[in-house]
């Protein structure tokens, strides 16, 4: 039998503990741990949820990985590549790849009959385009109806651009393209989306890819590049390297060199900003763990001082200091576990309430999303609980050495 664990269980389960001097102090320590773990759970869930929402919006506009012509540089006026590429079946065979779709981009200027103008990027898509992101954010109208027979004259705009140009569903507008010679195309507004990400909402107009092919005098199999969607963002770096090995280190039949670019590299301003949020989380976690640790240190010292008589008797019976320290460390671990249990109930409960009700609102113009997002993951919960338990108990090891300074002769005589 583990005598230290047995004694610690008896002490931790003593119902008379609430009537002792240490009772209120221990309760305060448990409450501090519960509050700390609850704050940590909510902080991690909100920050990771916010990062996920913003990241998904950026990916919705540009996919996880893009393959384009190396000569295109960073211009929206791209150099074409052929749609029929030998590496496409190999990329599609990567288990993490969810979808591959062609696209084309071309800058232009929208002008309405009311003489309102707005510079935008026309993004051409075909029938294989994954509309799931834009359908989730469609506030009016519907997606493009693209068929293999006729070129669609429909277009999808953002709510901000449509409001700026005073356009509604079914309205016509002209789009001018600065080239030699200048060209114009007329579109009918079929759908209006709103993601809250104004920097990108004000840019993209979606239309049939064949408009861009004809404007640029491209062949039917020439496009700006390919967009690759993945099942999981966490695999982005690894899959990008794999795609780069398949497509980025060789030349095509027309001697075209291709560039493989992840969404992190294409829009670094968003992802660098999101990475800064991690520092806030680490500050919160550190402060909460330190506060919980010092609460338990004070609680442990009170427990030891209150049990000096018991310590003296056990020492007189031959129990070593190291085993006595284990008793109080075990007892502290039980108390920490009780605090973690209550903290998890509070933190997870608050997160679930926000997830299903969205009662905490945000200014979408400032935060890009309408409600406080929540992302609860089992791995995060396990790491938070395990880390808090390990660090807090480790902080108690040094204070527990005070047991070695207790003289059994004096404590027994005093009692």
C-alpha positions in Angstrom: 0.0 0.0 0.0 1.2 3.5 -0.8 0.9 4.9 2.7 1.6 8.6 1.6 -1.3 8.4 -0.9 -3.6 6.8 1.6 -2.9 9.5 4.2 -3.3 12.3 1.6 -6.7 10.8 0.6 -7.9 10.8 4.2 -6.7 14.4 4.7 -8.3 15.6 1.5 -11.6 13.9 2.2 -11.8 15.0 5.8 -15.2 16.7 6.2 -14.1 18.4 9.3 -11.5 20.4 7.3 -14.0 23.2 6.7 -14.1 23.9 10.5 -10.3 24.2 10.8 -8.1 27.3 10.3 -7.0 26.1 6.9 -10.6 25.5 5.6 -11.3 29.0 4.3 -7.7 29.5 2.9 -7.9 26.2 1.1 -11.3 27.1 -0.4 -9.8 30.4 -1.6 -6.9 28.5 -3.2 -9.3 26.1 -4.9 -11.5 29.1 -6.1 -8.3 30.8 -7.5 -7.4 27.7 -9.5 -11.0 27.3 -10.7 -11.1 30.9 -11.8 -7.6 30.7 -13.4 -8.4 27.6 -15.5 -11.8 29.0 -16.5 -10.1 32.2 -17.8 -7.5 30.2 -19.6 -10.1 28.0 -21.3 -12.1 31.0 -22.4 -9.1 32.9 -23.6 -7.7 30.1 -25.7 -11.1 29.2 -27.1 -11.8 32.8 -28.1 -8.4 33.6 -29.6 -8.1 30.4 -31.5 -11.7 30.8 -32.7 -11.0 34.4 -33.8 -7.9 33.2 -35.7 -9.8 30.4 -37.3 -12.6 32.7 -38.5 -10.3 35.3 -40.0 -8.1 32.6 -41.5 -11.1 30.9 -43.2 -12.3 34.2 -44.7 -8.9 34.8 -46.2 -8.7 31.2 -47.5 -12.2 31.6 -49.0 -10.9 34.4 -51.3 -7.6 32.8 -52.3 -7.7 29.0 -51.3 -4.9 27.3 -49.3 -2.4 27.1 -52.1 -2.1 28.7 -55.5 -0.1 27.6 -58.6 0.5 30.5 -61.0 3.0 31.5 -63.7 6.3 32.5 -62.3 6.4 35.5 -64.7 3.2 36.9 -63.2 5.1 38.3 -60.2 2.6 39.9 -57.8 0.4 41.5 -60.5 -3.3 40.8 -60.9 -2.6 41.0 -64.7 -1.2 37.5 -65.0 0.7 35.5 -67.5 -1.3 32.4 -68.5 -0.6 28.8 -67.9 -2.2 25.7 -69.6 -5.1 24.0 -67.9 -3.9 20.6 -68.8 -0.9 19.9 -66.6 0.8 16.5 -66.0 1.2 17.1 -62.2 -2.5 17.7 -61.5 -3.4 14.0 -60.9 -0.5 13.6 -58.5 -1.6 16.7 -56.5 -5.2 15.5 -56.5 -3.9 12.2 -55.1 -2.5 13.8 -52.0 -4.8 12.8 -49.1 -4.9 16.2 -47.6 -6.1 17.9 -50.9 -9.8 18.5 -51.0 -10.3 20.2 -54.3 -8.5 21.8 -57.2 -10.0 24.5 -59.3 -8.8 26.8 -62.1 -9.1 30.6 -61.9 -8.1 33.8 -63.7 -7.9 37.4 -62.5 -7.9 40.8 -64.3 -8.1 44.3 -62.8 -10.9 46.6 -64.0 -13.1 49.5 -63.2 -16.8 49.3 -62.6 -19.0 52.1 -63.8 -22.7 52.3 -63.3 -25.4 54.3 -65.1 -25.2 56.8 -62.3 -21.6 57.4 -63.2 -20.3 55.8 -59.9 -16.9 54.1 -60.4 -14.9 51.6 -58.4 -11.6 49.8 -59.1 -11.9 46.0 -58.5 -10.4 42.7 -59.5 -12.5 40.4 -61.7 -12.0 36.8 -60.6 -13.0 34.3 -63.3 -14.2 30.9 -62.2 -15.7 27.9 -64.0 -18.3 25.2 -63.2 -15.9 23.4 -60.9 -15.5 26.3 -58.5 -16.2 25.5 -54.8 -19.0 28.0 -53.8 -19.3 26.8 -50.2 -17.5 29.9 -48.7 -19.4 32.5 -50.7 -22.8 30.7 -50.2 -22.2 30.9 -46.4 -21.7 34.6 -46.7 -24.3 35.3 -49.4 -26.7 38.0 -48.1 -28.8 38.4 -51.2 -29.3 36.7 -54.5 -27.5 33.5 -55.5 -24.2 32.2 -56.9 -23.3 32.2 -60.6 -25.0 29.8 -63.0 -22.1 28.7 -65.2 -22.7 26.1 -67.9 -20.5 24.6 -70.6 -22.6 25.9 -73.5 -23.1 29.7 -72.9 -20.9 32.3 -71.3 -22.6 33.7 -68.2 -23.0 37.4 -68.0 -23.8 37.2 -64.3 -21.5 38.6 -61.6 -21.3 38.4 -57.8 -20.3 41.5 -55.8 -19.6 42.3 -52.1 -22.2 44.2 -50.1 -19.8 47.1 -49.6 -19.2 47.5 -53.4 -22.8 47.1 -54.2 -23.8 49.7 -51.7 -21.1 52.1 -52.8 -22.3 51.8 -56.4 -26.0 51.7 -55.5 -26.5 48.3 -57.2 -29.2 45.7 -56.4 -29.9 42.2 -57.6 -30.8 42.2 -61.3 -29.1 45.6 -62.0 -26.7 45.9 -64.9 -23.3 47.5 -64.7 -20.3 48.0 -67.1 -16.7 47.0 -66.3 -13.9 48.7 -68.2 -10.5 47.2 -68.7 -7.4 49.3 -69.4 -5.6 47.6 -72.3 -4.8 48.1 -75.9 -7.4 48.5 -77.2 -9.5 49.3 -74.1 -12.4 46.9 -73.6 -15.7 46.8 -71.8 -18.0 44.0 -70.5 -21.6 44.3 -69.2 -22.7 42.2 -66.3 -25.9 41.5 -64.3 -25.7 41.4 -60.6 -26.9 38.0 -59.4 -25.5 37.7 -55.9 -24.2 39.9 -53.0 -21.9 38.5 -50.4 -20.5 40.0 -47.1 -17.6 38.5 -45.2 -16.8 41.4 -43.0 -13.2 41.4 -44.3 -13.4 44.8 -46.0 -9.9 44.8 -47.4 -10.9 41.8 -49.6 -14.6 42.5 -49.9 -13.9 45.7 -51.8 -11.6 44.0 -54.3 -13.2 40.8 -55.7 -15.9 40.5 -58.3 -16.7 36.9 -59.4 -17.7 36.1 -63.0 -17.4 33.5 -65.7 -13.7 32.7 -66.4 -14.3 32.8 -70.2 -14.7 36.6 -70.0 -11.1 37.0 -68.9 -9.9 34.5 -71.5 -11.6 36.5 -74.3 -10.4 39.8 -72.9 -6.8 38.6 -72.8 -7.1 36.8 -76.2 -6.2 33.5 -74.5 -7.0 30.1 -75.7 -9.8 28.1 -74.0 -7.3 26.1 -72.0 -5.3 29.1 -70.7 -5.9 30.4 -67.2 -4.1 32.4 -64.5 -3.5 29.3 -62.3 -4.9 26.7 -60.0 -6.3 27.0 -56.5 -5.9 24.1 -54.1 -8.2 23.6 -51.1 -7.1 21.4 -48.2 -9.1 19.4 -45.6 -7.1 20.9 -42.7 -5.2 24.2 -42.5 -2.7 22.6 -40.0 -1.2 20.6 -42.9 -0.6 23.7 -45.1 3.2 23.9 -44.8 3.7 20.2 -45.4 1.3 20.0 -48.4 2.8 23.2 -49.9 6.2 21.6 -49.9 4.8 18.5 -51.6 3.0 20.6 -54.2 6.2 22.6 -54.8 8.1 19.4 -55.4 5.5 18.3 -58.0 4.9 21.6 -59.8 7.4 24.2 -58.7 10.7 22.7 -59.8 10.0 21.9 -63.4 9.1 23.6 -66.7 6.0 22.9 -68.7 5.9 22.1 -72.4 5.7 25.7 -73.3 8.8 26.4 -71.1 6.6 28.1 -68.4 8.0 28.0 -64.9 5.4 27.8 -62.2 5.2 29.3 -58.7 3.6 27.5 -55.7 2.4 30.0 -53.1 0.6 29.3 -49.8 -2.1 31.6 -48.5 0.3 32.6 -45.7 2.8 34.0 -48.3 0.1 35.6 -50.4 -1.5 37.6 -47.6 1.2 37.9 -44.9 -0.4 41.0 -43.4 -3.3 39.0 -42.1 -1.4 36.0 -40.9 1.4 38.0 -39.2 -1.3 40.0 -37.4 -3.0 36.7 -36.2 0.3 35.4 -34.9 0.7 38.4 -32.7 -2.5 37.3 -30.9 -0.6 34.3 -29.5 1.5 36.6 -27.3 -1.6 37.8 -25.6 -2.7 34.2 -24.9 0.7 33.3 -23.4 0.6 36.4 -21.1 -2.8 35.4 -19.8 -1.8 31.8 -19.3 1.4 32.7 -17.5 -0.4 35.2 -15.2 -3.2 32.7 -14.3 -0.8 29.8 -13.6 1.4 32.0 -11.4 -1.5 33.3 -9.4 -2.9 29.8 -9.0 0.5 28.5 -8.0 1.0 31.2 -5.3 -2.5 30.5 -4.0 -1.6 26.9 -3.5 1.7 27.7 -1.9 0.0 29.7 0.8 -2.6 26.9 1.2 0.2 24.3 1.5 2.0 26.3 4.1 -1.2 26.6 6.2 -1.9 22.9 5.8 1.7 22.0 7.0 1.5 24.4 10.0 -1.9 23.0 10.9 -0.6 19.4 10.8 2.7 19.9 12.7 1.5 17.5 15.4 0.8 14.8 12.9 4.1 15.4 11.2 5.9 15.1 14.5 4.2 11.8 15.3 5.0 10.4 11.8 8.6 11.5 12.1 8.8 9.8 15.5 7.5 6.6 13.9 10.4 6.7 11.4 8.7 8.3 8.3 11.3 10.1 6.3 11.0 13.8 5.3 10.7 12.9 1.6 7.7 10.7 2.3 6.1 13.3 4.4 6.5 15.9 1.6 4.8 13.4 -0.7 1.7 13.3 1.6 1.2 17.1 1.4 2.0 17.2 -2.3 -0.6 14.5 -3.0 -3.1 16.3 -0.8 -2.3 19.5 -2.8 -2.8 17.7 -6.1 -6.2 16.5 -4.9 -7.2 20.1 -4.1 -5.8 21.3 -7.4 -7.8 18.6 -9.2 -11.0 19.9 -7.4 -10.2 23.4 -8.6 -9.6 22.2 -12.1 -12.9 20.3 -12.2 -14.9 23.4 -11.2 -12.9 25.6 -13.5 -13.5 23.3 -16.5 -17.2 23.3 -15.8 -17.3 27.1 -15.7 -15.0 27.7 -18.6 -16.4 25.1 -21.0 -20.0 26.1 -19.9 -19.4 29.8 -20.8 -17.7 28.8 -24.1 -20.6 26.5 -25.1 -23.2 29.2 -24.2 -21.4 31.7 -26.4 -21.0 29.2 -29.2 -24.7 28.3 -29.4 -26.2 31.6 -28.5 -23.7 34.2 -29.7 -24.9 36.6 -26.9 -21.6 38.5 -26.9 -21.6 40.7 -30.1 -18.7 42.5 -31.9 -18.5 45.5 -34.2 -18.0 43.7 -37.5 -16.4 46.9 -39.0 -13.7 46.7 -36.4 -13.3 43.0 -35.7 -14.4 41.5 -39.1 -16.9 39.1 -37.4 -20.3 39.8 -35.8 -20.0 37.7 -32.6 -17.2 36.5 -30.3 -16.0 33.2 -31.9 -15.3 30.1 -29.9 -13.1 27.2 -30.8 -13.1 24.4 -28.2 -10.6 21.6 -28.8 -10.0 18.5 -26.7 -6.3 18.8 -27.1 -6.2 22.4 -25.8 -8.3 21.4 -22.8 -6.0 18.5 -22.0 -2.8 20.6 -22.4 -4.3 23.4 -20.2 -5.3 21.0 -17.4 -2.1 18.9 -17.5 0.1 22.0 -17.7 -1.6 23.7 -14.8 -1.5 20.6 -12.6 2.2 20.0 -13.4 3.4 23.6 -13.0 1.4 24.2 -9.8 2.5 21.1 -8.1 6.1 21.8 -9.2 5.8 25.3 -7.5 4.9 23.5 -4.2 8.0 21.3 -4.1 10.3 24.0 -2.6 7.8 25.2 0.1 7.2 21.5 1.1 10.8 21.4 2.4 9.7 23.3 5.4 8.6 19.9 6.8 12.3 19.0 7.3 12.6 21.8 9.8 9.8 20.6 12.1 11.2 19.0 15.2 9.1 16.0 16.3 10.2 16.3 20.0 9.0 19.9 20.2 5.7 19.4 18.3 4.7 16.3 20.3 5.6 18.0 23.6 3.7 21.1 22.5 0.6 19.1 21.7 
